[in-house]
Amino acid sequence: MKNRARSWAALCLAASTILLLTACGGQEDPKNLIPFEEETERVVNLFSPMEKTDPNAENVARTASDLTVAMAEEALGITVIYRTYTAEDYQDKTYDEVCLERARNNMDDLYLLNPDTILALGAEGRLMDLSGLDSAKNLREIIRTANTVDGKLVAIPQEVVAYGLFVNVDLFKQYNLALPETPDDFLECCRVFKENGIETPIGANRWWLETFVFAQAYADLYNGGNTEAEIAALNSGASRYSDYMRPGFEFLQTLIERGYIDAEKASVSEAIEAEGPDFLAGKTPIVMAYWGAANTETAYGKTDFEMQVIGFPSSRGQMPVMPMTGWTVGADAEHAEDAMKMVDVITSDEALQLYSETNRVISPSKNVKVDCVPALKPLNDRIEEGVYVLGSNAGMNVEQWGNTCLIVRELLNGATVDECMAAFDALQDASMR
């Protein structure tokens, strides 16, 4: 059950990256009856969470990702065969489990993978090194760091998935509160809200509370100028993940004990569905979500109050948290050469400009800038300043996002902070065997 829950936590990441992708029911093209044409056709088999029935569909029906794939098809003379994941097709198997199985059996060429899967397959040597691609030269350093395994760049995303606190500015102004910078600031805001009749100041769910932990755990690691050495110490066992994680878990425990988070409700709540209605109704001042939720009217893209998206409280101020998915190529894929060329096109600056403008997201390329909605400006400003932490990093031997989500859930269900830290120690010990 724990492995399944971790995979579902990671699937949220891929889902946020391809949130608007079409869902038409995937089919493979019928086999060509003419052997000669079948042998000479250049194809790339792509596996991802999205569904698509016809690679030649009109562009008006395509999402940002589809548009970049169409760009590559035209530029390279390649046909992309979509092979897609649906829960009903795979029943109890999660997306991550299916990706691992397919990649280990060389069933596809190109994959959209979550961080834990990137780490696992990269460590097994099953992913191509993408560092030689032209598009790789334009990547932000954070992308290269997050997707490098054993010295190889094994994945490149089409967007940077940033998480922040979505706050009702009107309520903060009503109670003369400044937007919080540090953990103490945040606790004081929650105290004031609680004393003024707001029963639960923080709307939470079972997926994203780990963002508070990452902001406090890794504020110095990623912003103190010694990132590489600190990660090396963690991988060797010289430093302990539990020492980094403890302050964040103690902070969450305080939020629970003071009633600022409803732990029982959060432990069973789906993202946005549970806390969203109260936030939109002005009953809950604070929720957490990913960047794209501010652009989507079905989430928080249209509110009746002033909303801002800020970073999570940390010793270094408001801190964005950024986990990532990425496109990868199987090391032994049948069409690996053409798949590599595909990645080079869909992650080129030209394609990323199109993708970013269509979905209004942060680009992995340092050369691509897109205006964001006003609500996202505080979060975007921090990221552009180079201030953030990673919620996933393939260079760490212990997978971060999914494991931390699971252990936070244990805290919500009554585990002590010490028990949670013991779980991190066990994961670290297992990674070094």
N, C-alpha and C positions, 0 to 999 in steps of 0.2 A: 504493500500500500504506500509506503514512503517513497519508493522509486516512482510509482505512478503519480503521486502528488507532486513530486519534484518536476517530473516531465510536464505535467499540466501547468505548473508555475512558469516553466520556461516557454511553453507554448503561447502564454499570454504575450510574451515578447514578440514572437513571430507574428501573432495576430495583430498587435498594435502596428507593426511595420507594414502589413498588407491588409489593413482594416477595411479598405474600400475596394478590394479586389472582387471581381465578379464571381458569382456562385451559380454556375449554370449546369453543373454535373459533368465531370470529366469523362472523356472518351478518347481512346487512341484511334488514330486514323486507320481505316481498313487497309489491309496489306495490298500493295500494288501487285496486280496480276502479271505485270511484264517484268521478268527477272532483270533485264538489262537496266531499266529505269530504276529499279529498286537498288541495284548495286551502285549506281552513279549518283543518286540523290544524297546531298549532304544534309544530315540531320543532327540535332542535339536533343537528347532526352533530358527534360527538366522536371525535377520533383520539388514540389512546394505545397503549402497549405491551400493555395488558390485552386479554383476550378475554372476550366475553360473548354469549350467544346470545339471551337474552330479557330485555328491560328490565323486565318484570313478574314476574321470578322471585321466589320467596319470599326474604324478607330474611335468613333463616338461611343462605342460600347466598352472601350478599353480603359483601364485605370492607368495611373502613372507608370507602374511597373510594366504593364503590357505595352505602353508606348515605347519604352526603351528597348524592349525585346523586339518590337517591330522594326525599330531603327537598326538593330543588329542584324536581323534577318535580311533586310534590304542591303545593308552595307556588305555583308559577307556572302550573300547567296545561300543562306542556310535556312532550313525549316526547323522550327522548334516544335517538338512533340511534348505536349503537356501531360504529365502523369501526376495526379494530384491526390492529396490525402483528404479523406472524409471520415468522420467518426463511424458512420454506419458501415462503411466498407471494411474498416479494420477492427470494429467492435471494441474489445477491451484494450487494444494496443493504442498508446498515445502517439502523437506525431513524432516525438523524439525517438521512441522505441522503433518505429517504422523506419525512420531515417537511418538509424544505426544498422538495422538489418539490411536495408537496401544498399547502403554504401559499402558494407563489408562484403556484399555479394556482387558488387559492380553492376547493379541493376540499372543505374542511370549515369548521366554525365555531369549534370549541374544540379546543385542542391541549395536551398535556402535553409540554413541551419541556425539553431539556437546556441547560446554560449556553451552550455555543458556538452552538447554534441560536438561542437567545433573542437573543444578541448580533448574529448575522448578520441575522436577520429584523427585529429592532428597528432596526438601522442602515439597513436598506432601506425603513423606513417601512411595513412590512407587518403590524404589530401595533397593536392598539388601545391607547390610553392608559387605564389602569385606575385612575389616581389619584383620579378623581371618585367611585369606588364607596364606599359606606358602610364596607365591610369594610376598605378601604385605610387608613382613619383609625386602625385598631387595630393596624397592623403594627409589629413591632419595627423600629427604625431600620436594623438590619443587613439586613433583608429589602428595605427600600426602596432601600438603597445597592446591594445586589447585583443588583437587577432593574430599575434605571433606565438607559435608553439615550437619549442626547440630551435629557435632562430629562424623559423620559416613563417612568412606571412601566408596564412592558409585560408583567410576569408576577407572579403571586402563587402561592406554593406552599401545600400543606396541611401540610407538616412541614418542620422544619429538620433536614437530614441532617448529623449531627456525627460526625467521625472521631476516634478516640483510640487509645492503646496499651492493649491487653488484656494484663494482667500476672498471672503466677502468684505471688501474694503469699507462698504457702508457701515457694517457692524463694528469694525475696528474704530472708525471715526466716531460712531455713536457713543462709544465708551472711552474715547480719548486715548486709544492705544496705538502705538507705533507698530509697524509690521516687524515681527521678531527677527533677530539676527542670531542670537545664541540660545542654547538650551534653557538658560535661566529666563531669558526674555519670553520664550515660548510658554514656559510654565506660568509666568506671571499673567500673560494674556489669557490662558485657560482659566486661571483662578478668577480673574475679573468676570469672564463670561459666565462661569459657573455661579458665582455669587449674585449675578444679575438675572438668574433664572434660566439660563441656557443649560439644559440638563446635561447634554453631551457635546462639548465644544468641538470634538474631532470626529468626523465621519470616517470610519475605517472599514476595511474589508480584509479577507483572508489572504490576499495576494501581495499587497504593496507596503505593509508596515516596515518591511526590511529597509525601505529607503531611509527612514530615520536612523537606523543602525549604521548603514554605509556612510552617511554624511558625517557621523561622529567618529566612526572607526577609522576612516581613511582620509580625513581632511588633511592631516599632515603628511601622510604617505604620498599622496598625489600632488601636494602643493608645497612640500618642504624642500624640494630640490634633491632628494635622495631616493627617489622611487625605485630605481633598478636594484640598489643595494638592499633596500628593505624587503622587496619581493624575493630576492635571492635568499635572504635570511629566513623568510617564511618557508620557502621551498626546501631548505636544508634542515629545518627544524630548530635553528638557532633562535628564532623568534616564534611566538605562539599566536595563532589566530585568535585564541580566546582572550589574550591580553588586549588586542585591538577591539574586539567585539564587546567586551564587558561594559564599557560606558554606555553604549547604545542600548543594550539590553536592560541595564539598570534604569535608563531614562524611560524606556517603554513600560517597565514595571511601575515606575512612579506614576506615569499617565494612567495606568490601569487602576492602581490603588486609590488614586484621587478621584476616580470616576470621570476623567476627561475622555477616556475611550471606553466603550462598552465591549469588553473582551468577549463575552458570550455571544453577542450579536456579530462581532467582527469575525469570529472564528468560523462562522457558517455563511458569511455573506459573500456574494459575487461582486466583482469590481463594478462600481458606478451604479449598478442596479439597486443596491441596498441604500447607500448613502446619498446617491444623486438627488432623489426627490426632496429630501429635507434641505440639502444645500441650495437647490434651485428655489425652494420656497422661503429661503432666508431664515431657516430655523437652526441650521448648522453653519458656523462661520468658516470651518476649515475642512478640506478634504485633500487627498493626494491623488494625482493622476499623471499620465504621460502627456507630452507636448501636444500630440494630435487631438486630444480631447477638447482643447481650447478652440480648435478649428471646426469642430463637428457639432451641429445643432442637436444631434441625438444625444450628445454628452453635455458639455458645458460651453458650447460655442455661442449660445444666445441666452443671456441672463437679464433679469430685470433690475440688477444692481451692478455697481462697479466691481469688476473682478480683476484681480492680478494674480499672476503665477510667479511665485518666488522660490528660492532654494530652501532646503531643509536647514534647521538650526544646527550650527556647528561652532567650534572654537574659532574658526576663520570666517564667521558670518554665514550668510545665506549660501547654501551649497547645492547646486544641481547634482543629480545622480543619473548616470548614463550607462545602462546596459545595452548590449548590441546583438543583433543578428547579423548574418553575413552570407554572401554567395560564395560557394566553394565548388571545386572541381575534383572528382574522384581521381586518385593517383593512377589507378589502373582502368579508368573509364574507357569504353570502346572508342568514343569520339573526343578524347581528352584535348587534342590540339584545337579542334574547332570550338570546344567548350571554353577553352582559355581565351580564344579570340572573342567569344561572346561576352565573357566577363569584362574584357578590355573595353569593349564598346559600351556596354550598359553601365559601366562605372567611369566612363570618360567624362570630362567636364561638360561636354555638350549634352550628354544624356542626363547627367546629374542636375544640370540647370533645368532641363525639362521636367525631370522628376520632382525637384524641389519646388519649382513654381507651381506645378499641378497640385501637389499635396501640402505645400507651404510648411516644409520641414527643414531641419538643419542638415546641411549636406556634409558628407564625409570629406569632401574636397576642400582644401584651404582656399581654393580659387573661386568657389561658388557661394555667393551671398544672396539671400532672399529676404525680402521684407516680411516681418512677422506681424501678427495682429497686435494691437496695443497691449492687450492683457499679458502677452508673453514677453514683453520688452525687458522686465526685470530679470527673468531667467536667462534670456538670450544675452543680455549685457554681461552677465557673469561668465557665460560660456565663451563669449568673444574675448573676454579678459584672460581666458585660460584658467579659470577657477571652476573646478568640478571634481567629482570623484567617479570612479568607474564602479558600476554595480556588477560588472562581469569582466573578467580578464583571463584570456586563454593562457597567459604566461604564469598564472598561479596554479599550482598543482592541485589545490582544492577548489572545485567549482563553487562560485560564490552565490549567484542569484538564486538558483533553485534550492540549494542547501540552506541558505540563510532564511529563505521563505518558510521552509519546513520547520526550522528550529524556532522561529518566531511564533509559528502556529502552536508549537508545544508550550511556549510561554503563555499564549492566549488561553490554552486549555489547562493551565494550573501548574506547569513546571516551574521550578525555581530558576533564578539566574545561574546559580552554580551548576544545576543539571544541564542547562543550555550550554554553558561553557564546556562541560565535560563532553558534550556531543561534538563540539568543534574540535576538541583535543583528539577525540577518537577518529574523526575524519582526517585530521592532519597526520596522525600516526599511520593510518591505513595508506595514505598517499605516498609514504616513504618506504613502504615494504618492497 
